[in-house]
Amino acid sequence: MSLIDSIMAGFSLVGNFEAFLSLAIGVVIGVIGGAIPGVSATMAVALALPFTFPMEAINGILLLLGVYKGGIFGGSIPAILIKTPGTPASSATVLDGHPMAARGEAGRALGMALWASCTADLISNLALILFAGWLASFALSFGPPEFFALILFSLTIIAGVSGDSLLRGALSALLGLLLATIGLDLIYGTNRFTFGDPSLMGGLNFIAVLIGLFAIPEIINTVWHPTGHIGTVQKLGSKWVTFAEYRRCFKSIVRGSFIGVFLGSIPGIGAAPAAFLSYSEARRKSPNKANFGKGEIEGVAASEAGNNGVAGATLIPLLALGVPGDVITAIIIGAFMVHGLQPGPMMFVMNVDIIYGLFIGLIFSSALLFVIGGLAIRGFKPAADIPKRILMPTVLVLCTYGVFAVNNNIFDVGVMFVMGWVGFAMGRYHIPAAPFLIAFILGPLLEDNFRQAMLMSGGSPEILLRGPITWFFWGLTALTVVAITRGTLDKARDKG
């Protein structure tokens, strides 16, 4: 199929009212979810996932991508107005956004956040379109040994960027790998950790684990520490961002976008590190560096460009290699799987129409984000004033419905609640949940490719080093382990 034929096939999937409406609804849900502290973009995507099951594959995936992109921007609204980031990615936006709001310039800060977010989102989408196909064509030469080395490298990165404690991050990932082994062994057909319960033969339901891990702990936290309202909302003020200000910040926006694209394309890093790195680079190179932290509009632009630059780039390893770029794309994999799609290089061969349909939809999403984000800025106050005693029971109902609807199985609802308490305990002991989820998803792939490689070689481990691709990923893994170890030792030395 030629490039023009592929584009036309993709446009035939998304060039209709249903696809456009799905994308628009997704952006609206994402902005609202990101704008309500305690919900977050991750939870919004997790809650929306079960509602995509009866939809056409392309429409369901576009809806989730809309939620993702809307959620990343939406987190900046409470960060600026009430000094409470709606998502971890918006933490850097607080540094200059809220001081601007405190002096009556919230409208300027939010306007710049919107312009920077949409610019970075467009750049990130273009990077996805340009690089995903090339990477997928390269990955077609991968066999089980190459995929094993790639997935092992991905797990190493995820454990390394999982917070302040390497030990806690590694513990979380190991727990995810352990729970991923529950169920029927596909090679020998034996049961593992089922304890005689037929409900466990198929393994733990991904959706139940996902929603239990991310949504239920927030509900338990609300019960544990009940509060009335989320916070006091600052007024927007009469000033709005001007094109001259946007032009002044344009270098920082572009620089932050490319930082986001680069970090987003590395599995496991996510938006928050990109936002802070973009912010620090803007501060280092700005002539107004003394104003950063006191209400500098360029700081808002840089942080929002960094976190939104990640959004499209995290789809590069997802679509090209089948490896999620962050925790949200790990959730979105669920939509692919439910519709019988396996992200990875073969998708560019077998489902090229869906690939190009996603590309076209993502370009439209940047324009939709600009329109819907502008409306959301003015409508945030009613959402911020929703009492948590009303919000969280509603979220609980949606969680229960979503998990039960997957298989019409009450056992899955039980798994959700058990994982909710596990997630709550992890949060209490500062054990990050993201490495658990990524390891839970990648664990079966890691095991399957390892065992296939061993079957190919008759049990010889030499096949895991059979060519330059495996050497490359083993080398990256070794370098990452060395860097993580040195960083851990430096932190321990500083504390000592």
One Martini backbone bead per residue (centre of mass of N, CA, C, O) as a GRO file, in nm:
protein
  496
    1MET     BB    1   0.094   0.038   0.025
    2SER     BB    2   0.077   0.351  -0.023
    3LEU     BB    3   0.085   0.653   0.118
    4ILE     BB    4  -0.181   0.758  -0.001
    5ASP     BB    5  -0.348   0.508   0.068
    6SER     BB    6  -0.302   0.524   0.375
    7ILE     BB    7  -0.425   0.801   0.419
    8MET     BB    8  -0.705   0.735   0.303
    9ALA     BB    9  -0.766   0.502   0.497
   10GLY     BB   10  -0.749   0.676   0.752
   11PHE     BB   11  -0.965   0.889   0.670
   12SER     BB   12  -1.204   0.683   0.651
   13LEU     BB   13  -1.207   0.644   0.970
   14VAL     BB   14  -1.205   0.977   1.067
   15GLY     BB   15  -1.407   1.109   0.838
   16ASN     BB   16  -1.624   1.145   1.087
   17PHE     BB   17  -1.840   1.216   1.338
   18GLU     BB   18  -1.770   0.994   1.546
   19ALA     BB   19  -1.465   1.048   1.568
   20PHE     BB   20  -1.478   1.347   1.640
   21LEU     BB   21  -1.655   1.311   1.894
   22SER     BB   22  -1.465   1.127   2.051
   23LEU     BB   23  -1.231   1.327   2.067
   24ALA     BB   24  -1.385   1.560   2.203
   25ILE     BB   25  -1.480   1.407   2.454
   26GLY     BB   26  -1.200   1.332   2.551
   27VAL     BB   27  -1.095   1.620   2.600
   28VAL     BB   28  -1.309   1.700   2.804
   29ILE     BB   29  -1.254   1.480   3.012
   30GLY     BB   30  -0.955   1.549   3.053
   31VAL     BB   31  -0.979   1.842   3.149
   32ILE     BB   32  -1.159   1.779   3.390
   33GLY     BB   33  -0.979   1.566   3.526
   34GLY     BB   34  -0.720   1.750   3.545
   35ALA     BB   35  -0.882   1.995   3.706
   36ILE     BB   36  -0.927   1.771   3.931
   37PRO     BB   37  -0.812   1.714   4.215
   38GLY     BB   38  -0.766   1.349   4.238
   39VAL     BB   39  -0.799   1.245   3.944
   40SER     BB   40  -0.653   1.281   3.683
   41ALA     BB   41  -0.542   1.153   3.387
   42THR     BB   42  -0.513   0.858   3.466
   43MET     BB   43  -0.799   0.817   3.581
   44ALA     BB   44  -0.956   0.912   3.335
   45VAL     BB   45  -0.857   0.687   3.146
   46ALA     BB   46  -0.944   0.447   3.323
   47LEU     BB   47  -1.253   0.521   3.327
   48ALA     BB   48  -1.290   0.531   3.006
   49LEU     BB   49  -1.210   0.251   2.895
   50PRO     BB   50  -1.477   0.071   2.922
   51PHE     BB   51  -1.646   0.266   2.716
   52THR     BB   52  -1.477   0.156   2.450
   53PHE     BB   53  -1.556  -0.142   2.386
   54PRO     BB   54  -1.823  -0.092   2.191
   55MET     BB   55  -1.643   0.046   2.004
   56GLU     BB   56  -1.466   0.143   1.771
   57ALA     BB   57  -1.138   0.127   1.769
   58ILE     BB   58  -1.064   0.417   1.673
   59ASN     BB   59  -1.263   0.569   1.863
   60GLY     BB   60  -1.161   0.463   2.136
   61ILE     BB   61  -0.866   0.559   2.108
   62LEU     BB   62  -0.926   0.859   2.058
   63LEU     BB   63  -1.063   0.912   2.325
   64LEU     BB   64  -0.814   0.845   2.505
   65LEU     BB   65  -0.623   1.053   2.374
   66GLY     BB   66  -0.798   1.294   2.452
   67VAL     BB   67  -0.777   1.252   2.755
   68TYR     BB   68  -0.474   1.275   2.775
   69LYS     BB   69  -0.436   1.562   2.654
   70GLY     BB   70  -0.641   1.709   2.835
   71GLY     BB   71  -0.513   1.627   3.112
   72ILE     BB   72  -0.239   1.769   3.090
   73PHE     BB   73  -0.359   2.054   3.069
   74GLY     BB   74  -0.570   2.058   3.305
   75GLY     BB   75  -0.355   2.061   3.541
   76SER     BB   76  -0.290   2.377   3.513
   77ILE     BB   77  -0.537   2.513   3.636
   78PRO     BB   78  -0.503   2.448   3.945
   79ALA     BB   79  -0.206   2.531   3.962
   80ILE     BB   80  -0.277   2.837   3.919
   81LEU     BB   81  -0.548   2.891   4.095
   82ILE     BB   82  -0.480   2.671   4.371
   83LYS     BB   83  -0.195   2.530   4.404
   84THR     BB   84  -0.299   2.246   4.250
   85PRO     BB   85  -0.209   1.986   4.089
   86GLY     BB   86  -0.381   1.776   3.872
   87THR     BB   87  -0.091   1.683   3.791
   88PRO     BB   88   0.237   1.600   3.807
   89ALA     BB   89   0.311   1.763   3.539
   90SER     BB   90   0.212   2.051   3.692
   91SER     BB   91   0.420   2.130   3.914
   92ALA     BB   92   0.595   2.348   3.761
   93THR     BB   93   0.358   2.557   3.713
   94VAL     BB   94   0.334   2.669   4.004
   95LEU     BB   95   0.591   2.848   4.037
   96ASP     BB   96   0.454   3.085   3.831
   97GLY     BB   97   0.143   3.069   3.812
   98HIS     BB   98   0.045   3.147   4.101
   99PRO     BB   99   0.183   3.424   4.133
  100MET     BB  100   0.018   3.546   3.903
  101ALA     BB  101  -0.262   3.495   4.031
  102ALA     BB  102  -0.207   3.660   4.300
  103ARG     BB  103  -0.177   3.935   4.100
  104GLY     BB  104  -0.417   3.902   3.869
  105GLU     BB  105  -0.280   3.685   3.618
  106ALA     BB  106  -0.432   3.417   3.535
  107GLY     BB  107  -0.506   3.461   3.238
  108ARG     BB  108  -0.217   3.474   3.131
  109ALA     BB  109  -0.119   3.199   3.233
  110LEU     BB  110  -0.339   3.025   3.091
  111GLY     BB  111  -0.290   3.123   2.804
  112MET     BB  112   0.006   3.025   2.788
  113ALA     BB  113  -0.050   2.731   2.854
  114LEU     BB  114  -0.222   2.682   2.601
  115TRP     BB  115  -0.023   2.763   2.379
  116ALA     BB  116   0.207   2.572   2.467
  117SER     BB  117   0.051   2.306   2.459
  118CYS     BB  118  -0.034   2.311   2.155
  119THR     BB  119   0.245   2.337   2.033
  120ALA     BB  120   0.370   2.082   2.164
  121ASP     BB  121   0.159   1.882   2.061
  122LEU     BB  122   0.218   1.920   1.760
  123ILE     BB  123   0.518   1.844   1.766
  124SER     BB  124   0.473   1.561   1.886
  125ASN     BB  125   0.296   1.450   1.656
  126LEU     BB  126   0.507   1.486   1.430
  127ALA     BB  127   0.717   1.298   1.556
  128LEU     BB  128   0.546   1.046   1.542
  129ILE     BB  129   0.505   1.040   1.232
  130LEU     BB  130   0.815   1.037   1.155
  131PHE     BB  131   0.931   0.788   1.364
  132ALA     BB  132   0.749   0.534   1.396
  133GLY     BB  133   0.786   0.393   1.119
  134TRP     BB  134   1.092   0.364   1.127
  135LEU     BB  135   1.104   0.197   1.391
  136ALA     BB  136   0.922  -0.035   1.293
  137SER     BB  137   1.097  -0.129   1.053
  138PHE     BB  138   1.335  -0.203   1.237
  139ALA     BB  139   1.164  -0.406   1.431
  140LEU     BB  140   1.112  -0.640   1.219
  141SER     BB  141   1.404  -0.775   1.298
  142PHE     BB  142   1.284  -0.888   1.544
  143GLY     BB  143   1.321  -1.116   1.800
  144PRO     BB  144   1.308  -1.261   2.098
  145PRO     BB  145   1.590  -1.155   2.194
  146GLU     BB  146   1.537  -0.853   2.128
  147PHE     BB  147   1.278  -0.817   2.299
  148PHE     BB  148   1.401  -0.893   2.566
  149ALA     BB  149   1.612  -0.664   2.576
  150LEU     BB  150   1.411  -0.430   2.551
  151ILE     BB  151   1.230  -0.493   2.802
  152LEU     BB  152   1.455  -0.489   3.008
  153PHE     BB  153   1.530  -0.194   2.958
  154SER     BB  154   1.253  -0.074   3.032
  155LEU     BB  155   1.251  -0.176   3.327
  156THR     BB  156   1.504  -0.024   3.416
  157ILE     BB  157   1.397   0.261   3.373
  158ILE     BB  158   1.147   0.247   3.550
  159ALA     BB  159   1.301   0.192   3.815
  160GLY     BB  160   1.491   0.457   3.789
  161VAL     BB  161   1.209   0.665   3.771
  162SER     BB  162   1.039   0.592   4.065
  163GLY     BB  163   1.197   0.797   4.246
  164ASP     BB  164   1.386   0.829   4.537
  165SER     BB  165   1.358   0.506   4.551
  166LEU     BB  166   1.496   0.229   4.418
  167LEU     BB  167   1.387   0.004   4.598
  168ARG     BB  168   1.084   0.069   4.569
  169GLY     BB  169   1.070   0.050   4.260
  170ALA     BB  170   1.171  -0.244   4.240
  171LEU     BB  171   0.951  -0.367   4.420
  172SER     BB  172   0.714  -0.287   4.242
  173ALA     BB  173   0.807  -0.439   3.986
  174LEU     BB  174   0.823  -0.723   4.113
  175LEU     BB  175   0.524  -0.740   4.189
  176GLY     BB  176   0.420  -0.718   3.898
  177LEU     BB  177   0.565  -0.972   3.791
  178LEU     BB  178   0.435  -1.175   3.984
  179LEU     BB  179   0.128  -1.122   3.909
  180ALA     BB  180   0.172  -1.193   3.598
  181THR     BB  181   0.197  -1.520   3.659
  182ILE     BB  182  -0.086  -1.557   3.688
  183GLY     BB  183  -0.197  -1.866   3.572
  184LEU     BB  184  -0.164  -1.991   3.261
  185ASP     BB  185   0.072  -2.173   3.108
  186LEU     BB  186   0.147  -2.151   2.765
  187ILE     BB  187   0.363  -2.384   2.738
  188TYR     BB  188   0.258  -2.624   2.966
  189GLY     BB  189  -0.038  -2.583   3.109
  190THR     BB  190   0.003  -2.465   3.392
  191ASN     BB  191  -0.062  -2.369   3.712
  192ARG     BB  192  -0.030  -2.034   3.868
  193PHE     BB  193  -0.137  -1.914   4.159
  194THR     BB  194  -0.456  -2.030   4.192
  195PHE     BB  195  -0.554  -2.214   4.436
  196GLY     BB  196  -0.802  -2.367   4.278
  197ASP     BB  197  -0.905  -2.113   4.112
  198PRO     BB  198  -1.063  -2.058   3.813
  199SER     BB  199  -1.054  -1.736   3.809
  200LEU     BB  200  -0.717  -1.746   3.783
  201MET     BB  201  -0.641  -1.881   3.503
  202GLY     BB  202  -0.649  -1.589   3.338
  203GLY     BB  203  -0.573  -1.407   3.543
  204LEU     BB  204  -0.545  -1.082   3.598
  205ASN     BB  205  -0.730  -0.821   3.539
  206PHE     BB  206  -0.624  -0.538   3.400
  207ILE     BB  207  -0.853  -0.336   3.474
  208ALA     BB  208  -0.869  -0.404   3.775
  209VAL     BB  209  -0.579  -0.331   3.844
  210LEU     BB  210  -0.573  -0.044   3.738
  211ILE     BB  211  -0.813   0.085   3.896
  212GLY     BB  212  -0.723  -0.012   4.176
  213LEU     BB  213  -0.439   0.140   4.175
  214PHE     BB  214  -0.558   0.451   4.101
  215ALA     BB  215  -0.855   0.505   4.217
  216ILE     BB  216  -0.914   0.378   4.501
  217PRO     BB  217  -0.698   0.528   4.678
  218GLU     BB  218  -0.839   0.806   4.655
  219ILE     BB  219  -1.093   0.720   4.806
  220ILE     BB  220  -0.957   0.632   5.068
  221ASN     BB  221  -0.823   0.905   5.127
  222THR     BB  222  -1.089   1.061   5.161
  223VAL     BB  223  -1.180   0.898   5.409
  224TRP     BB  224  -0.924   0.944   5.581
  225HIS     BB  225  -0.917   1.265   5.455
  226PRO     BB  226  -1.152   1.471   5.497
  227THR     BB  227  -1.288   1.720   5.271
  228GLY     BB  228  -1.464   1.962   5.132
  229HIS     BB  229  -1.278   2.142   4.946
  230ILE     BB  230  -1.019   2.209   4.732
  231GLY     BB  231  -1.032   2.541   4.698
  232THR     BB  232  -0.918   2.861   4.619
  233VAL     BB  233  -1.016   3.069   4.360
  234GLN     BB  234  -0.879   3.255   4.135
  235LYS     BB  235  -0.886   3.519   3.948
  236LEU     BB  236  -0.834   3.600   3.616
  237GLY     BB  237  -0.872   3.874   3.518
  238SER     BB  238  -0.814   4.121   3.256
  239LYS     BB  239  -0.574   3.979   3.152
  240TRP     BB  240  -0.403   3.870   2.850
  241VAL     BB  241  -0.243   3.708   2.630
  242THR     BB  242   0.001   3.789   2.397
  243PHE     BB  243   0.174   3.762   2.106
  244ALA     BB  244   0.437   3.887   2.215
  245GLU     BB  245   0.470   3.685   2.446
  246TYR     BB  246   0.475   3.432   2.275
  247ARG     BB  247   0.726   3.515   2.109
  248ARG     BB  248   0.920   3.540   2.355
  249CYS     BB  249   0.857   3.219   2.436
  250PHE     BB  250   0.915   3.036   2.184
  251LYS     BB  251   1.192   2.907   2.245
  252SER     BB  252   1.101   2.762   2.505
  253ILE     BB  253   0.878   2.597   2.373
  254VAL     BB  254   1.050   2.441   2.167
  255ARG     BB  255   1.254   2.327   2.363
  256GLY     BB  256   1.044   2.182   2.544
  257SER     BB  257   0.926   2.003   2.323
  258PHE     BB  258   1.192   1.842   2.263
  259ILE     BB  259   1.229   1.738   2.545
  260GLY     BB  260   0.961   1.583   2.551
  261VAL     BB  261   1.015   1.402   2.306
  262PHE     BB  262   1.269   1.265   2.411
  263LEU     BB  263   1.159   1.160   2.690
  264GLY     BB  264   0.892   1.025   2.579
  265SER     BB  265   1.052   0.803   2.397
  266ILE     BB  266   1.127   0.701   2.681
  267PRO     BB  267   1.052   0.457   2.870
  268GLY     BB  268   0.910   0.583   3.191
  269ILE     BB  269   0.941   0.897   3.241
  270GLY     BB  270   0.758   1.127   3.148
  271ALA     BB  271   0.634   1.457   3.222
  272ALA     BB  272   0.764   1.576   3.481
  273PRO     BB  273   1.068   1.580   3.400
  274ALA     BB  274   1.024   1.753   3.145
  275ALA     BB  275   0.916   2.006   3.286
  276PHE     BB  276   1.166   2.062   3.470
  277LEU     BB  277   1.379   2.071   3.247
  278SER     BB  278   1.252   2.299   3.083
  279TYR     BB  279   1.252   2.505   3.312
  280SER     BB  280   1.561   2.508   3.371
  281GLU     BB  281   1.647   2.593   3.083
  282ALA     BB  282   1.491   2.857   3.071
  283ARG     BB  283   1.627   2.986   3.317
  284ARG     BB  284   1.924   2.967   3.215
  285LYS     BB  285   1.851   3.139   2.926
  286SER     BB  286   1.720   3.375   3.059
  287PRO     BB  287   1.705   3.724   3.115
  288ASN     BB  288   1.469   3.653   3.357
  289LYS     BB  289   1.576   3.457   3.593
  290ALA     BB  290   1.495   3.626   3.855
  291ASN     BB  291   1.170   3.574   3.807
  292PHE     BB  292   1.179   3.296   3.876
  293GLY     BB  293   0.919   3.207   4.107
  294LYS     BB  294   0.748   3.511   4.078
  295GLY     BB  295   0.594   3.527   3.781
  296GLU     BB  296   0.697   3.392   3.505
  297ILE     BB  297   0.576   3.330   3.191
  298GLU     BB  298   0.810   3.149   3.080
  299GLY     BB  299   0.775   2.923   3.293
  300VAL     BB  300   0.499   2.830   3.200
  301ALA     BB  301   0.573   2.765   2.907
  302ALA     BB  302   0.795   2.553   2.962
  303SER     BB  303   0.640   2.344   3.135
  304GLU     BB  304   0.405   2.294   2.927
  305ALA     BB  305   0.586   2.204   2.693
  306GLY     BB  306   0.716   1.960   2.829
  307ASN     BB  307   0.453   1.791   2.904
  308ASN     BB  308   0.319   1.800   2.608
  309GLY     BB  309   0.562   1.677   2.444
  310VAL     BB  310   0.505   1.380   2.548
  311ALA     BB  311   0.225   1.275   2.443
  312GLY     BB  312   0.315   1.176   2.152
  313ALA     BB  313   0.593   1.031   2.217
  314THR     BB  314   0.479   0.784   2.385
  315LEU     BB  315   0.371   0.646   2.108
  316ILE     BB  316   0.625   0.544   1.974
  317PRO     BB  317   0.686   0.281   2.142
  318LEU     BB  318   0.402   0.168   2.128
  319LEU     BB  319   0.365   0.139   1.811
  320ALA     BB  320   0.661   0.028   1.730
  321LEU     BB  321   0.713  -0.186   2.004
  322GLY     BB  322   0.491  -0.227   2.245
  323VAL     BB  323   0.594   0.007   2.444
  324PRO     BB  324   0.527   0.194   2.699
  325GLY     BB  325   0.600   0.532   2.777
  326ASP     BB  326   0.373   0.525   3.005
  327VAL     BB  327   0.111   0.484   3.215
  328ILE     BB  328  -0.110   0.575   3.011
  329THR     BB  329  -0.022   0.393   2.769
  330ALA     BB  330  -0.067   0.136   2.933
  331ILE     BB  331  -0.374   0.172   2.938
  332ILE     BB  332  -0.427   0.197   2.625
  333ILE     BB  333  -0.359  -0.095   2.555
  334GLY     BB  334  -0.635  -0.208   2.635
  335ALA     BB  335  -0.784  -0.111   2.378
  336PHE     BB  336  -0.624  -0.276   2.178
  337MET     BB  337  -0.677  -0.561   2.299
  338VAL     BB  338  -0.989  -0.565   2.289
  339HIS     BB  339  -0.962  -0.517   1.955
  340GLY     BB  340  -0.718  -0.708   1.852
  341LEU     BB  341  -0.459  -0.530   1.911
  342GLN     BB  342  -0.094  -0.515   1.849
  343PRO     BB  343   0.141  -0.337   1.939
  344GLY     BB  344   0.374  -0.273   1.676
  345PRO     BB  345   0.531  -0.346   1.383
  346MET     BB  346   0.285  -0.517   1.261
  347MET     BB  347   0.079  -0.282   1.253
  348PHE     BB  348   0.219  -0.149   0.992
  349VAL     BB  349   0.102  -0.398   0.820
  350MET     BB  350  -0.200  -0.487   0.924
  351ASN     BB  351  -0.287  -0.164   1.047
  352VAL     BB  352  -0.238   0.106   0.872
  353ASP     BB  353  -0.513   0.255   0.889
  354ILE     BB  354  -0.504   0.306   1.196
  355ILE     BB  355  -0.243   0.461   1.210
  356TYR     BB  356  -0.335   0.699   1.019
  357GLY     BB  357  -0.586   0.768   1.180
  358LEU     BB  358  -0.432   0.858   1.434
  359PHE     BB  359  -0.265   1.079   1.308
  360ILE     BB  360  -0.503   1.256   1.217
  361GLY     BB  361  -0.641   1.281   1.495
  362LEU     BB  362  -0.400   1.421   1.642
  363ILE     BB  363  -0.403   1.682   1.481
  364PHE     BB  364  -0.693   1.761   1.568
  365SER     BB  365  -0.643   1.768   1.881
  366SER     BB  366  -0.494   2.041   1.895
  367ALA     BB  367  -0.739   2.215   1.814
  368LEU     BB  368  -0.936   2.113   2.030
  369LEU     BB  369  -0.767   2.198   2.275
  370PHE     BB  370  -0.783   2.503   2.225
  371VAL     BB  371  -1.091   2.533   2.248
  372ILE     BB  372  -1.156   2.372   2.512
  373GLY     BB  373  -0.946   2.508   2.695
  374GLY     BB  374  -1.066   2.796   2.682
  375LEU     BB  375  -1.337   2.714   2.816
  376ALA     BB  376  -1.221   2.582   3.081
  377ILE     BB  377  -1.097   2.828   3.216
  378ARG     BB  378  -1.391   2.962   3.273
  379GLY     BB  379  -1.518   2.668   3.406
  380PHE     BB  380  -1.366   2.576   3.679
  381LYS     BB  381  -1.511   2.659   3.943
  382PRO     BB  382  -1.740   2.444   3.961
  383ALA     BB  383  -1.541   2.202   3.975
  384ALA     BB  384  -1.382   2.295   4.235
  385ASP     BB  385  -1.666   2.295   4.417
  386ILE     BB  386  -1.667   1.997   4.443
  387PRO     BB  387  -1.730   1.779   4.664
  388LYS     BB  388  -1.575   1.491   4.764
  389ARG     BB  389  -1.840   1.349   4.877
  390ILE     BB  390  -1.940   1.340   4.567
  391LEU     BB  391  -1.712   1.261   4.375
  392MET     BB  392  -1.608   0.979   4.484
  393PRO     BB  393  -1.870   0.807   4.461
  394THR     BB  394  -1.886   0.841   4.156
  395VAL     BB  395  -1.617   0.703   4.094
  396LEU     BB  396  -1.691   0.429   4.223
  397VAL     BB  397  -1.920   0.357   4.031
  398LEU     BB  398  -1.750   0.365   3.770
  399CYS     BB  399  -1.550   0.148   3.850
  400THR     BB  400  -1.745  -0.088   3.895
  401TYR     BB  401  -1.872  -0.085   3.617
  402GLY     BB  402  -1.618  -0.110   3.441
  403VAL     BB  403  -1.517  -0.386   3.551
  404PHE     BB  404  -1.777  -0.558   3.513
  405ALA     BB  405  -1.818  -0.502   3.195
  406VAL     BB  406  -1.594  -0.675   3.071
  407ASN     BB  407  -1.706  -0.989   3.202
  408ASN     BB  408  -1.935  -1.014   3.405
  409ASN     BB  409  -1.744  -1.016   3.684
  410ILE     BB  410  -1.722  -1.013   4.030
  411PHE     BB  411  -1.424  -1.091   4.070
  412ASP     BB  412  -1.302  -0.831   3.947
  413VAL     BB  413  -1.405  -0.645   4.169
  414GLY     BB  414  -1.238  -0.775   4.392
  415VAL     BB  415  -0.965  -0.714   4.265
  416MET     BB  416  -0.994  -0.409   4.272
  417PHE     BB  417  -1.009  -0.378   4.584
  418VAL     BB  418  -0.746  -0.515   4.653
  419MET     BB  419  -0.570  -0.322   4.478
  420GLY     BB  420  -0.654  -0.070   4.631
  421TRP     BB  421  -0.515  -0.149   4.899
  422VAL     BB  422  -0.239  -0.185   4.779
  423GLY     BB  423  -0.213   0.108   4.672
  424PHE     BB  424  -0.248   0.242   4.948
  425ALA     BB  425  -0.004   0.110   5.086
  426MET     BB  426   0.205   0.215   4.887
  427GLY     BB  427   0.152   0.515   4.947
  428ARG     BB  428   0.219   0.507   5.256
  429TYR     BB  429   0.526   0.384   5.165
  430HIS     BB  430   0.627   0.516   4.895
  431ILE     BB  431   0.526   0.326   4.658
  432PRO     BB  432   0.527   0.309   4.336
  433ALA     BB  433   0.289   0.229   4.078
  434ALA     BB  434   0.410   0.240   3.789
  435PRO     BB  435   0.607  -0.005   3.789
  436PHE     BB  436   0.389  -0.215   3.834
  437LEU     BB  437   0.225  -0.177   3.573
  438ILE     BB  438   0.449  -0.213   3.365
  439ALA     BB  439   0.535  -0.496   3.466
  440PHE     BB  440   0.257  -0.633   3.428
  441ILE     BB  441   0.268  -0.595   3.115
  442LEU     BB  442   0.575  -0.689   3.045
  443GLY     BB  443   0.614  -0.966   3.178
  444PRO     BB  444   0.493  -1.165   2.965
  445LEU     BB  445   0.684  -1.071   2.738
  446LEU     BB  446   0.946  -1.143   2.874
  447GLU     BB  447   0.888  -1.445   2.915
  448ASP     BB  448   0.810  -1.533   2.628
  449ASN     BB  449   1.078  -1.443   2.485
  450PHE     BB  450   1.268  -1.610   2.655
  451ARG     BB  451   1.142  -1.894   2.597
  452GLN     BB  452   1.164  -1.881   2.292
  453ALA     BB  453   1.469  -1.851   2.284
  454MET     BB  454   1.528  -2.121   2.428
  455LEU     BB  455   1.389  -2.301   2.216
  456MET     BB  456   1.565  -2.211   1.972
  457SER     BB  457   1.853  -2.296   2.140
  458GLY     BB  458   1.818  -2.534   2.353
  459GLY     BB  459   1.906  -2.346   2.622
  460SER     BB  460   2.091  -2.123   2.513
  461PRO     BB  461   2.207  -1.800   2.616
  462GLU     BB  462   2.359  -1.693   2.355
  463ILE     BB  463   2.106  -1.576   2.198
  464LEU     BB  464   2.098  -1.300   2.371
  465LEU     BB  465   2.387  -1.237   2.184
  466ARG     BB  466   2.344  -1.254   1.847
  467GLY     BB  467   2.358  -0.926   1.808
  468PRO     BB  468   2.360  -0.582   1.778
  469ILE     BB  469   2.083  -0.534   1.909
  470THR     BB  470   2.136  -0.679   2.177
  471TRP     BB  471   2.390  -0.523   2.250
  472PHE     BB  472   2.260  -0.247   2.266
  473PHE     BB  473   2.053  -0.310   2.499
  474TRP     BB  474   2.257  -0.418   2.701
  475GLY     BB  475   2.421  -0.158   2.713
  476LEU     BB  476   2.193   0.028   2.811
  477THR     BB  477   2.138  -0.129   3.068
  478ALA     BB  478   2.417  -0.096   3.194
  479LEU     BB  479   2.424   0.215   3.193
  480THR     BB  480   2.171   0.251   3.368
  481VAL     BB  481   2.271   0.101   3.618
  482VAL     BB  482   2.515   0.281   3.667
  483ALA     BB  483   2.361   0.551   3.692
  484ILE     BB  484   2.179   0.466   3.926
  485THR     BB  485   2.402   0.388   4.125
  486ARG     BB  486   2.544   0.663   4.133
  487GLY     BB  487   2.299   0.827   4.223
  488THR     BB  488   2.253   0.674   4.489
  489LEU     BB  489   2.535   0.726   4.613
  490ASP     BB  490   2.519   1.037   4.606
  491LYS     BB  491   2.273   1.063   4.791
  492ALA     BB  492   2.398   0.916   5.034
  493ARG     BB  493   2.638   1.113   5.064
  494ASP     BB  494   2.473   1.374   5.109
  495LYS     BB  495   2.327   1.270   5.367
  496GLY     BB  496   2.603   1.201   5.517
   0.00000   0.00000   0.00000
